[in-house]
């Protein structure tokens, strides 16, 4: 019983820590690509 509780706790901690990490790993390049795309297509400043 104790093993199951520890296992579930480890799984929970991995999910709680992994989701924000995945979000940042995907969103940062996406924002940079979007800014470059707008710069090339619409000649908008990257800093806007």
N, C-alpha and C positions, 0 to 999 in steps of 0.2 A: 504494500500500500504506500509506504513512504517513497519507494522508487517511482511510482506513478505520479505522485504529487511533485516530486523534484523534476521529473521529466516534463510535465505539463508547465511548470514554472519556467523552465529553461526555454521551452518552445514559445511561451508567451513573451518572455524578455527578448528573444530573438526577433519576433514579429514586431514588437513595439520599437525596437532599435533599428530594425531593417527598413521599415516603411519610410521613415523620414530620410534615411540615407539614400534609398532608391529615388525618392521624390527629388532630392537635391541633385543627384547624379543625372537625372533625366531633364530636369527643368533648366539647369544652368546652361548646358549646351543648346537647348531649344531656344532660350531667350537670346543667346548670342547669335545663333543662326538667323532668327527672326530679325534682329537688328541689322545684320549684314544684308539680308534680303531687302529690307526697306530702304537701306542706303543705296543699294544697287538699282533697284527698280524705281523708287520714288525720289531719290536724292534727298532723303530726310537725314538729319544729323543722327549719328549713332547715340548721342547723349540725350536725345529727347525721349 
